[in-house]
């Protein structure tokens, strides 16, 4: 629980927190298994920032809440369809 709170605080402080939903209601989402979140976030949020920069997305946010009924969290992509597809790896 303490680690989750620290993660949430870190995400909020670095502008990477989407809470329970995206800051833009038109953002697209990608479900990521909870055990893989560390690969998306990276050390100090660097990987998430790099994903945002290289994709050309206006914003890439990581939900701090596990999606009910699943073992995944959403990554929200605010930007063009092309940027969304780059974030997905397509």
Secondary structure, DSSP 8 states (H G I E B T S, - for coil): -HHHHHHHHHHHHTT-B-TTS-SSTT-EEEEEEGGGHHHHH-GGGHHHHHHHHHHT-SEEEE-SS--TTSSEEEEEEES-HHHHHHHHT-
